[in-house]
Structures are given as C-alpha cells and as structure tokens.
Amino acid sequence: MNLLLYRLHLRRALNPVLGVLLLGVGLFVIGSRRVGAQFLDTEESSIQLLRADVVFALLAVLVPLLLAGVAGTFRRLDESERHWLLPRRISRSSIAISTWTGVLSGALLWLVAIGLSCELTGEGGEPSLREAQSLEMQQVGRVGTEGDLVWLTPGFERPAGSVARLGLGLFGNYGEVEAVELIVRESQDADAFDVGTAQPGMHTLIEVELPAGHDALHFEFRARGVSKALMLHDTKLRLFVPASERAAVLSFLLRIALTLTGLLALVLGLGAWLSPASLLLALIGGYSLLWLEAEALAGSFLERWLPGYDLPAAFGLLSQGRASQALPVETWLGAGVLVLVGLSLHRLAMGRWRLGA
C-alpha cells in the first residue's frame, strides 16, 4: 500500500465542507426534535427517536456524497494523477488498495463522529434490548370458549429482563376486535406471568416480559370482541435480551460500516467502467427494489450474503431503541466478495494506462 495515496484519499474523504454540512444538519435535527419532544410520552422515547433521527439524517447526507465521490475517483486518477503515478512504478494493486483504504478510513471516521453526535441528544434513557433469535412456535391447540390459540416454545436461554415480541398479520373483520392479547405462562396450567395488549391492525406487534430461565414457555393469543372470522398470517415470535443503552446505535452503525466497506470498493471498481450518474442510479435503484421486496425475498441467499439488505429493518429497531441481531458470517463474507470484485475491476481498468499517453 502506498501511504502517499492513502493520505491523499483520506483527506478528500474528510472534506471540511462535508463536515460543516453534517454539523448543520445534525444541529437542525436536534433543535427541531427538542421542540417537538414535549408531545412525546416519556423522556426515554424522545431520546430514542432523537438518536434515530440524527443518525438517519446524517447518513442520508454522508453516504450518497461518499459514493458519488468514489464513483468519480478513477476519472480523476486518469486525468490528473496518472502522469505522476506511472513514473513512480507503483503497482496497480497498490493504487487500488491505497485508494479504497483511504476513502474507507475517512468514512469510518465520519461514522465515529455520527456515533459521538448521538451523545449530544442527552443522557439517560432506559437500557436497550437486543434482538437475539427467532423462537420456534409449536401450536398446541385452542382453549376457552373463544378458541384462543396456544403455542409452545421449546426451551431456550433467557436472562432476566428478556422480552418476547409477537409479530403477526390479521386478516378478516379485525375492525370489530376490541384488542388482542398475548399471555405468557411457565406451564399451560400456571398463572399468567405477563400479559401484553395491542390494538388490532393489518400488522400487529405485541410484547411480553419473560421469566428468566431456560425451560419451555406457553404463549396464548386472544382476540377480544367479534373475532369469529379473524385469521392470522406471518406469525413470528422473536426474543429480545437486555443490552446497554447505546447498543442500538452501535449495532446500526456497524451495519453501515460493513455495507460501506463493500460498496465503496464496488463503486470504485465499477466507476472505472461506468459513468458516476449511471452507477449511482443503478445502485440506489437496486437496493430500493430489494428493500421493497424484502418480505418476498426472505430466506433467500441475498438476505444472508448481501451487506445492507436488512438496513430498513435495523433502522426500525433503532427508532424503538432496540439493537439488531448480530450479523451472520455470510454477510461479512459477502462484503469481502464485493471488495475483491471492486478492487479487481479497478486494477483491470488501470491496465489501459500507458506512460506518456
């Protein structure tokens, strides 16, 4: 790796104008949110929403500008810097790696700054929860006169303060349903340990606190009111375990960092063959389509291998003050594949350079 090139692209990534722009956006979001915080129920919820808004606003400015700058890097190298690079006999691999690591280092420093900016939103807030795993749901049957559903979850480890979230879709005349409830019991005949209530809708979330331990639990679902024609679909039960207050922001920024690691290299390579505008439109359009069809693509290889695939879901958890589940190994490998492809394309394009041309 060439340190001169590395420092050059690091300085370009840490553009002071970009810093001033991010500072202005961050202060505007914090100021506007503090004005509206009086309409929120609790101080904790206002801090959580404020941190999510600050992160989203800053990333919405930072990421497109970084990618646009990297997309035009090869053209700048070809037009302005090729003539002093070739006589120095710097290898094409060294140029590609130095360029990518310089821009990536700048991007990571910006992410650190965004994480620190969340500290300006204030101290306090309740401890966070981290998404841990999906829970298996074995339907036991129906109980009671209303035919309430009962599920059994096989034994799983859960520390004190753990929470189960039931997400489900309701189909039918749910407008006449007064409320839906989720009851958790340590055995089918035991008293309720906790009861969660929610208003019915096309997509409903209900949370209950779980007893510490590792034994199997029984979950009972009830619909209060007229529920004869009510049907459930897309039923998912997920476990959340206690985490630190800042775990939500850190887990989201980690996903952004991994996504940028792969995308910056890919854009660097493709930018040598495509125009920056076409490349960015294709990239934004491709990810937007994947995010819109995330439910249809659930379980596909893209879900585990493509960095950034789950960013909308992760941001939804961030806005609730929750941390996302740990990234699977395949996502890290997928980022590595994008890096190799991108740097190889960039190195291949430099093969067209000739001294004195």
C-alpha positions as a Markdown table, in Angstrom:
| # | Residue | x | y | z |
|---|---|---|---|---|
| 1 | Met | 0.0 | 0.0 | 0.0 |
| 2 | Asn | 1.2 | 3.5 | -0.9 |
| 3 | Leu | 1.0 | 5.9 | 2.1 |
| 4 | Leu | 1.0 | 9.0 | -0.1 |
| 5 | Leu | -2.1 | 7.9 | -2.0 |
| 6 | Tyr | -3.7 | 6.7 | 1.2 |
| 7 | Arg | -3.3 | 10.1 | 2.9 |
| 8 | Leu | -4.5 | 11.9 | -0.3 |
| 9 | His | -7.8 | 10.0 | -0.4 |
| 10 | Leu | -8.2 | 10.1 | 3.3 |
| 11 | Arg | -8.0 | 13.9 | 3.2 |
| 12 | Arg | -10.5 | 14.0 | 0.3 |
| 13 | Ala | -13.0 | 11.8 | 2.2 |
| 14 | Leu | -12.6 | 14.1 | 5.3 |
| 15 | Asn | -13.7 | 17.2 | 3.3 |
| 16 | Pro | -14.2 | 20.2 | 5.7 |
| 17 | Val | -17.2 | 21.3 | 3.6 |
| 18 | Leu | -18.8 | 18.0 | 4.2 |
| 19 | Gly | -18.1 | 18.3 | 7.9 |
| 20 | Val | -19.8 | 21.8 | 8.1 |
| 21 | Leu | -22.8 | 20.4 | 6.2 |
| 22 | Leu | -23.1 | 17.4 | 8.5 |
| 23 | Leu | -22.8 | 19.7 | 11.6 |
| 24 | Gly | -25.5 | 22.0 | 10.2 |
| 25 | Val | -27.9 | 19.0 | 9.5 |
| 26 | Gly | -27.2 | 17.5 | 12.9 |
| 27 | Leu | -27.9 | 20.7 | 14.8 |
| 28 | Phe | -31.1 | 21.3 | 12.8 |
| 29 | Val | -32.4 | 17.8 | 13.6 |
| 30 | Ile | -31.5 | 18.1 | 17.3 |
| 31 | Gly | -33.1 | 21.5 | 17.6 |
| 32 | Ser | -36.3 | 20.6 | 15.7 |
| 33 | Arg | -36.7 | 17.4 | 17.7 |
| 34 | Arg | -36.2 | 19.1 | 21.0 |
| 35 | Val | -39.0 | 21.5 | 20.2 |
| 36 | Gly | -41.4 | 18.6 | 19.5 |
| 37 | Ala | -40.2 | 16.4 | 22.4 |
| 38 | Gln | -42.9 | 17.8 | 24.6 |
| 39 | Phe | -45.5 | 15.9 | 22.6 |
| 40 | Leu | -43.9 | 12.5 | 23.3 |
| 41 | Asp | -45.0 | 10.3 | 26.2 |
| 42 | Thr | -41.6 | 9.9 | 28.0 |
| 43 | Glu | -38.1 | 11.3 | 28.1 |
| 44 | Glu | -36.8 | 7.9 | 27.2 |
| 45 | Ser | -38.9 | 7.7 | 24.0 |
| 46 | Ser | -37.9 | 11.2 | 22.9 |
| 47 | Ile | -34.2 | 10.4 | 23.3 |
| 48 | Gln | -34.6 | 7.2 | 21.3 |
| 49 | Leu | -36.4 | 8.9 | 18.5 |
| 50 | Leu | -33.9 | 11.8 | 18.5 |
| 51 | Arg | -30.9 | 9.5 | 18.2 |
| 52 | Ala | -32.6 | 7.6 | 15.3 |
| 53 | Asp | -33.4 | 10.9 | 13.5 |
| 54 | Val | -29.9 | 12.2 | 14.0 |
| 55 | Val | -28.3 | 9.0 | 12.6 |
| 56 | Phe | -30.7 | 8.8 | 9.7 |
| 57 | Ala | -30.3 | 12.4 | 8.7 |
| 58 | Leu | -26.5 | 12.4 | 8.8 |
| 59 | Leu | -26.2 | 9.1 | 6.9 |
| 60 | Ala | -28.7 | 10.3 | 4.3 |
| 61 | Val | -26.3 | 13.2 | 3.6 |
| 62 | Leu | -23.0 | 11.4 | 4.1 |
| 63 | Val | -23.4 | 8.1 | 2.2 |
| 64 | Pro | -24.6 | 9.4 | -1.2 |
| 65 | Leu | -21.9 | 12.1 | -1.2 |
| 66 | Leu | -19.2 | 9.5 | -0.3 |
| 67 | Leu | -20.4 | 7.1 | -3.0 |
| 68 | Ala | -20.6 | 9.9 | -5.6 |
| 69 | Gly | -17.1 | 11.0 | -4.8 |
| 70 | Val | -15.7 | 7.4 | -5.1 |
| 71 | Ala | -17.6 | 6.9 | -8.4 |
| 72 | Gly | -15.6 | 9.7 | -10.0 |
| 73 | Thr | -12.3 | 8.6 | -8.5 |
| 74 | Phe | -11.0 | 6.7 | -11.5 |
| 75 | Arg | -11.7 | 9.5 | -13.9 |
| 76 | Arg | -9.8 | 11.9 | -11.5 |
| 77 | Leu | -6.9 | 9.4 | -11.3 |
| 78 | Asp | -6.9 | 9.0 | -15.1 |
| 79 | Glu | -7.0 | 12.7 | -15.9 |
| 80 | Ser | -5.0 | 14.4 | -13.1 |
| 81 | Glu | -2.8 | 11.8 | -11.3 |
| 82 | Arg | -1.8 | 9.2 | -13.8 |
| 83 | His | 1.1 | 11.2 | -15.1 |
| 84 | Trp | 2.9 | 11.3 | -11.7 |
| 85 | Leu | 1.8 | 7.8 | -10.6 |
| 86 | Leu | 3.2 | 5.9 | -13.6 |
| 87 | Pro | 6.8 | 7.1 | -13.4 |
| 88 | Arg | 6.9 | 6.0 | -9.7 |
| 89 | Arg | 6.2 | 2.4 | -10.7 |
| 90 | Ile | 3.5 | 2.0 | -8.1 |
| 91 | Ser | 1.7 | -1.3 | -8.8 |
| 92 | Arg | -1.9 | -1.3 | -9.9 |
| 93 | Ser | -2.9 | -3.3 | -6.8 |
| 94 | Ser | -1.2 | -0.8 | -4.5 |
| 95 | Ile | -3.0 | 2.1 | -6.2 |
| 96 | Ala | -6.4 | 0.3 | -5.9 |
| 97 | Ile | -5.9 | -0.7 | -2.2 |
| 98 | Ser | -4.5 | 2.6 | -1.2 |
| 99 | Thr | -7.4 | 4.5 | -2.8 |
| 100 | Trp | -10.0 | 2.2 | -1.2 |
| 101 | Thr | -8.5 | 2.1 | 2.3 |
| 102 | Gly | -8.0 | 5.9 | 2.3 |
| 103 | Val | -11.7 | 6.6 | 1.4 |
| 104 | Leu | -12.9 | 3.8 | 3.8 |
| 105 | Ser | -10.8 | 5.2 | 6.7 |
| 106 | Gly | -12.4 | 8.6 | 6.1 |
| 107 | Ala | -15.9 | 7.0 | 6.0 |
| 108 | Leu | -15.3 | 5.1 | 9.3 |
| 109 | Leu | -14.1 | 8.3 | 11.0 |
| 110 | Trp | -17.3 | 10.0 | 9.9 |
| 111 | Leu | -19.3 | 7.1 | 11.4 |
| 112 | Val | -17.4 | 7.6 | 14.6 |
| 113 | Ala | -18.3 | 11.2 | 14.6 |
| 114 | Ile | -22.0 | 10.4 | 14.0 |
| 115 | Gly | -21.9 | 8.0 | 16.9 |
| 116 | Leu | -20.4 | 10.6 | 19.1 |
| 117 | Ser | -23.0 | 13.2 | 18.0 |
| 118 | Cys | -25.7 | 10.9 | 19.5 |
| 119 | Glu | -24.2 | 11.9 | 22.9 |
| 120 | Leu | -25.5 | 15.4 | 22.2 |
| 121 | Thr | -29.0 | 14.2 | 22.4 |
| 122 | Gly | -28.8 | 13.9 | 26.1 |
| 123 | Glu | -28.1 | 11.3 | 28.8 |
| 124 | Gly | -30.5 | 8.9 | 30.3 |
| 125 | Gly | -33.0 | 6.7 | 28.7 |
| 126 | Glu | -33.8 | 3.1 | 29.8 |
| 127 | Pro | -31.5 | 0.2 | 29.0 |
| 128 | Ser | -31.8 | -1.1 | 25.5 |
| 129 | Leu | -32.9 | -4.6 | 24.2 |
| 130 | Arg | -31.0 | -6.6 | 21.6 |
| 131 | Glu | -32.7 | -8.9 | 19.1 |
| 132 | Ala | -31.4 | -12.3 | 19.9 |
| 133 | Gln | -33.2 | -15.0 | 17.9 |
| 134 | Ser | -36.4 | -16.3 | 16.4 |
| 135 | Leu | -38.4 | -18.6 | 18.7 |
| 136 | Glu | -40.0 | -21.8 | 17.4 |
| 137 | Met | -43.7 | -21.9 | 17.8 |
| 138 | Gln | -45.4 | -25.3 | 18.1 |
| 139 | Gln | -49.2 | -24.9 | 18.1 |
| 140 | Val | -50.7 | -26.9 | 21.0 |
| 141 | Gly | -54.3 | -26.2 | 20.2 |
| 142 | Arg | -57.2 | -23.9 | 21.2 |
| 143 | Val | -58.6 | -23.2 | 24.6 |
| 144 | Gly | -61.6 | -21.4 | 26.1 |
| 145 | Thr | -64.9 | -20.6 | 24.5 |
| 146 | Glu | -63.4 | -18.1 | 22.1 |
| 147 | Gly | -60.9 | -20.7 | 20.8 |
| 148 | Asp | -57.8 | -18.8 | 21.9 |
| 149 | Leu | -54.6 | -20.1 | 20.3 |
| 150 | Val | -51.9 | -21.6 | 22.4 |
| 151 | Trp | -48.2 | -22.1 | 21.3 |
| 152 | Leu | -45.4 | -23.9 | 23.0 |
| 153 | Thr | -41.8 | -22.7 | 22.5 |
| 154 | Pro | -39.1 | -25.3 | 23.3 |
| 155 | Gly | -36.6 | -24.4 | 26.0 |
| 156 | Phe | -34.3 | -21.5 | 25.3 |
| 157 | Glu | -31.9 | -19.5 | 27.4 |
| 158 | Arg | -33.2 | -16.1 | 28.5 |
| 159 | Pro | -31.7 | -13.7 | 31.1 |
| 160 | Ala | -33.8 | -11.6 | 33.5 |
| 161 | Gly | -35.5 | -8.7 | 31.6 |
| 162 | Ser | -35.9 | -10.6 | 28.4 |
| 163 | Val | -38.9 | -9.8 | 26.2 |
| 164 | Ala | -40.7 | -11.8 | 23.5 |
| 165 | Arg | -42.3 | -9.9 | 20.6 |
| 166 | Leu | -45.1 | -11.5 | 18.6 |
| 167 | Gly | -45.5 | -10.0 | 15.1 |
| 168 | Leu | -48.5 | -11.1 | 13.1 |
| 169 | Gly | -50.8 | -10.0 | 10.4 |
| 170 | Leu | -54.6 | -10.0 | 10.9 |
| 171 | Phe | -56.9 | -10.9 | 8.0 |
| 172 | Gly | -60.6 | -10.5 | 8.2 |
| 173 | Asn | -63.0 | -8.2 | 10.0 |
| 174 | Tyr | -60.5 | -7.1 | 12.6 |
| 175 | Gly | -62.2 | -3.7 | 12.9 |
| 176 | Glu | -64.7 | -5.2 | 15.3 |
| 177 | Val | -62.0 | -6.6 | 17.5 |
| 178 | Glu | -61.5 | -4.5 | 20.6 |
| 179 | Ala | -57.9 | -5.6 | 21.4 |
| 180 | Val | -55.6 | -8.5 | 21.0 |
| 181 | Glu | -53.6 | -10.0 | 23.9 |
| 182 | Leu | -50.6 | -12.2 | 24.3 |
| 183 | Ile | -50.2 | -14.1 | 27.6 |
| 184 | Val | -47.1 | -16.0 | 28.6 |
| 185 | Arg | -47.2 | -18.8 | 31.1 |
| 186 | Glu | -44.4 | -21.1 | 32.5 |
| 187 | Ser | -46.8 | -24.1 | 32.0 |
| 188 | Gln | -50.2 | -24.4 | 30.4 |
| 189 | Asp | -51.9 | -24.5 | 33.8 |
| 190 | Ala | -49.8 | -21.9 | 35.5 |
| 191 | Asp | -50.9 | -18.3 | 36.2 |
| 192 | Ala | -50.0 | -15.7 | 33.6 |
| 193 | Phe | -46.5 | -14.3 | 34.1 |
| 194 | Asp | -47.2 | -11.3 | 31.9 |
| 195 | Val | -49.9 | -10.0 | 29.5 |
| 196 | Gly | -49.3 | -7.8 | 26.5 |
| 197 | Thr | -52.1 | -5.9 | 24.8 |
| 198 | Ala | -52.2 | -4.1 | 21.4 |
| 199 | Gln | -54.7 | -2.6 | 19.0 |
| 200 | Pro | -55.5 | -4.9 | 16.0 |
| 201 | Gly | -54.3 | -3.9 | 12.6 |
| 202 | Met | -53.0 | -5.4 | 9.3 |
| 203 | His | -49.7 | -5.9 | 11.1 |
| 204 | Thr | -49.7 | -6.1 | 14.9 |
| 205 | Leu | -46.8 | -6.2 | 17.4 |
| 206 | Ile | -47.4 | -7.5 | 21.0 |
| 207 | Glu | -44.6 | -7.7 | 23.6 |
| 208 | Val | -44.5 | -9.6 | 26.9 |
| 209 | Glu | -41.8 | -9.9 | 29.5 |
| 210 | Leu | -40.4 | -13.4 | 30.0 |
| 211 | Pro | -39.3 | -15.2 | 33.2 |
| 212 | Ala | -35.6 | -15.8 | 33.5 |
| 213 | Gly | -34.5 | -19.4 | 32.8 |
| 214 | His | -34.3 | -21.9 | 30.0 |
| 215 | Asp | -37.4 | -24.0 | 30.2 |
| 216 | Ala | -40.2 | -24.2 | 27.6 |
| 217 | Leu | -42.9 | -21.5 | 27.7 |
| 218 | His | -46.6 | -21.4 | 26.7 |
| 219 | Phe | -47.9 | -18.4 | 24.8 |
| 220 | Glu | -51.7 | -17.8 | 24.5 |
| 221 | Phe | -53.2 | -15.4 | 21.9 |
| 222 | Arg | -56.6 | -13.8 | 22.5 |
| 223 | Ala | -58.7 | -11.5 | 20.4 |
| 224 | Arg | -61.3 | -9.6 | 22.4 |
| 225 | Gly | -64.6 | -8.8 | 20.7 |
| 226 | Val | -66.1 | -10.2 | 17.5 |
| 227 | Ser | -63.3 | -12.4 | 16.2 |
| 228 | Lys | -65.1 | -15.3 | 14.5 |
| 229 | Ala | -63.8 | -14.5 | 11.0 |
| 230 | Leu | -60.3 | -13.4 | 12.1 |
| 231 | Met | -57.3 | -15.2 | 10.6 |
| 232 | Leu | -53.6 | -14.9 | 11.4 |
| 233 | His | -50.7 | -14.9 | 9.0 |
| 234 | Asp | -46.9 | -14.2 | 9.0 |
| 235 | Thr | -46.8 | -15.1 | 12.7 |
| 236 | Lys | -43.3 | -14.6 | 14.1 |
| 237 | Leu | -42.0 | -14.7 | 17.7 |
| 238 | Arg | -38.7 | -13.1 | 18.4 |
| 239 | Leu | -36.6 | -12.9 | 21.6 |
| 240 | Phe | -35.0 | -9.7 | 22.8 |
| 241 | Val | -32.4 | -9.7 | 25.6 |
| 242 | Pro | -31.1 | -6.8 | 27.7 |
| 243 | Ala | -28.3 | -4.7 | 26.3 |
| 244 | Ser | -26.6 | -1.4 | 27.0 |
| 245 | Glu | -28.3 | 1.9 | 26.3 |
| 246 | Arg | -26.0 | 2.6 | 23.3 |
| 247 | Ala | -26.2 | -0.8 | 21.8 |
| 248 | Ala | -28.9 | 0.2 | 19.3 |
| 249 | Val | -26.9 | 3.0 | 17.7 |
| 250 | Leu | -23.7 | 0.9 | 17.7 |
| 251 | Ser | -25.2 | -2.1 | 16.1 |
| 252 | Phe | -26.8 | 0.0 | 13.4 |
| 253 | Leu | -23.6 | 1.9 | 12.7 |
| 254 | Leu | -21.7 | -1.4 | 12.5 |
| 255 | Arg | -24.1 | -2.5 | 9.7 |
| 256 | Ile | -23.5 | 0.8 | 7.9 |
| 257 | Ala | -19.7 | 0.3 | 8.2 |
| 258 | Leu | -19.8 | -3.2 | 6.8 |
| 259 | Thr | -22.1 | -2.1 | 3.9 |
| 260 | Leu | -19.8 | 0.9 | 3.1 |
| 261 | Thr | -16.8 | -1.4 | 3.2 |
| 262 | Gly | -18.2 | -3.5 | 0.4 |
| 263 | Leu | -19.9 | -0.8 | -1.6 |
| 264 | Leu | -17.0 | 1.7 | -1.6 |
| 265 | Ala | -14.8 | -0.9 | -3.2 |
| 266 | Leu | -17.5 | -2.0 | -5.7 |
| 267 | Val | -18.3 | 1.6 | -6.7 |
| 268 | Leu | -14.5 | 2.3 | -7.0 |
| 269 | Gly | -14.2 | -0.6 | -9.5 |
| 270 | Leu | -17.4 | -0.1 | -11.5 |
| 271 | Gly | -16.7 | 3.7 | -11.6 |
| 272 | Ala | -13.8 | 2.9 | -13.9 |
| 273 | Trp | -16.2 | 1.4 | -16.5 |
| 274 | Leu | -19.5 | 3.3 | -16.0 |
| 275 | Ser | -20.4 | 6.9 | -15.6 |
| 276 | Pro | -20.9 | 8.1 | -12.0 |
| 277 | Ala | -24.5 | 9.0 | -12.6 |
| 278 | Ser | -25.5 | 5.7 | -14.2 |
| 279 | Leu | -23.6 | 3.8 | -11.4 |
| 280 | Leu | -25.3 | 5.6 | -8.6 |
| 281 | Leu | -28.8 | 5.3 | -10.1 |
| 282 | Ala | -28.3 | 1.6 | -10.6 |
| 283 | Leu | -27.0 | 1.1 | -7.1 |
| 284 | Ile | -29.9 | 3.2 | -5.5 |
| 285 | Gly | -32.5 | 1.5 | -7.7 |
| 286 | Gly | -31.2 | -2.0 | -7.0 |
| 287 | Tyr | -31.2 | -1.6 | -3.2 |
| 288 | Ser | -34.5 | 0.2 | -3.2 |
| 289 | Leu | -36.1 | -2.7 | -5.1 |
| 290 | Leu | -34.5 | -5.2 | -2.7 |
| 291 | Trp | -35.8 | -3.3 | 0.3 |
| 292 | Leu | -39.3 | -3.1 | -1.1 |
| 293 | Glu | -39.4 | -6.9 | -1.8 |
| 294 | Ala | -37.6 | -7.8 | 1.4 |
| 295 | Glu | -40.5 | -10.0 | 2.6 |
| 296 | Ala | -40.8 | -11.8 | -0.7 |
| 297 | Leu | -37.0 | -12.5 | -0.7 |
| 298 | Ala | -37.0 | -13.6 | 3.0 |
| 299 | Gly | -34.9 | -16.8 | 3.3 |
| 300 | Ser | -33.0 | -16.2 | 0.0 |
| 301 | Phe | -29.2 | -16.1 | -0.2 |
| 302 | Leu | -29.4 | -12.3 | -0.6 |
| 303 | Glu | -30.8 | -12.0 | 3.0 |
| 304 | Arg | -27.7 | -13.5 | 4.5 |
| 305 | Trp | -25.0 | -12.6 | 1.9 |
| 306 | Leu | -25.7 | -9.0 | 0.8 |
| 307 | Pro | -24.5 | -6.3 | 3.1 |
| 308 | Gly | -27.1 | -3.6 | 3.7 |
| 309 | Tyr | -30.0 | -5.9 | 2.9 |
| 310 | Asp | -31.6 | -5.6 | 6.4 |
| 311 | Leu | -30.9 | -1.9 | 6.9 |
| 312 | Pro | -34.6 | -0.8 | 6.9 |
| 313 | Ala | -35.5 | -3.5 | 9.5 |
| 314 | Ala | -32.4 | -2.5 | 11.5 |
| 315 | Phe | -33.4 | 1.2 | 11.4 |
| 316 | Gly | -36.9 | 0.3 | 12.5 |
| 317 | Leu | -35.4 | -1.3 | 15.6 |
| 318 | Leu | -33.1 | 1.7 | 16.1 |
| 319 | Ser | -36.1 | 4.0 | 16.2 |
| 320 | Gln | -37.6 | 1.9 | 19.0 |
| 321 | Gly | -34.3 | 2.0 | 20.9 |
| 322 | Arg | -33.6 | -1.7 | 20.1 |
| 323 | Ala | -30.4 | -3.2 | 18.9 |
| 324 | Ser | -30.4 | -5.5 | 15.8 |
| 325 | Gln | -29.4 | -9.1 | 15.8 |
| 326 | Ala | -25.7 | -10.0 | 15.2 |
| 327 | Leu | -24.8 | -10.2 | 11.6 |
| 328 | Pro | -24.3 | -13.7 | 10.2 |
| 329 | Val | -20.9 | -14.8 | 9.0 |
| 330 | Glu | -22.2 | -14.9 | 5.4 |
| 331 | Thr | -22.8 | -11.1 | 5.4 |
| 332 | Trp | -19.1 | -10.5 | 6.3 |
| 333 | Leu | -18.0 | -12.9 | 3.6 |
| 334 | Gly | -20.4 | -11.1 | 1.2 |
| 335 | Ala | -18.7 | -7.8 | 2.0 |
| 336 | Gly | -15.3 | -9.4 | 1.3 |
| 337 | Val | -16.5 | -10.6 | -2.1 |
| 338 | Leu | -17.7 | -7.1 | -3.0 |
| 339 | Val | -14.2 | -5.8 | -2.0 |
| 340 | Leu | -12.4 | -8.3 | -4.2 |
| 341 | Val | -14.6 | -7.7 | -7.2 |
| 342 | Gly | -14.4 | -3.9 | -6.9 |
| 343 | Leu | -10.6 | -3.8 | -6.4 |
| 344 | Ser | -10.1 | -6.3 | -9.3 |
| 345 | Leu | -12.2 | -4.1 | -11.7 |
| 346 | His | -10.3 | -1.0 | -10.6 |
| 347 | Arg | -7.0 | -2.8 | -11.2 |
| 348 | Leu | -8.1 | -4.1 | -14.5 |
| 349 | Ala | -9.1 | -0.7 | -15.7 |
| 350 | Met | -5.6 | 0.7 | -14.9 |
| 351 | Gly | -4.2 | -1.8 | -17.3 |
| 352 | Arg | -5.1 | 0.6 | -20.1 |
| 353 | Trp | -2.7 | 3.2 | -18.8 |
| 354 | Arg | 0.4 | 3.8 | -20.8 |
| 355 | Leu | 3.4 | 6.1 | -19.9 |
| 356 | Gly | 3.3 | 9.3 | -21.9 |
| 357 | Ala | -0.2 | 8.6 | -23.2 |
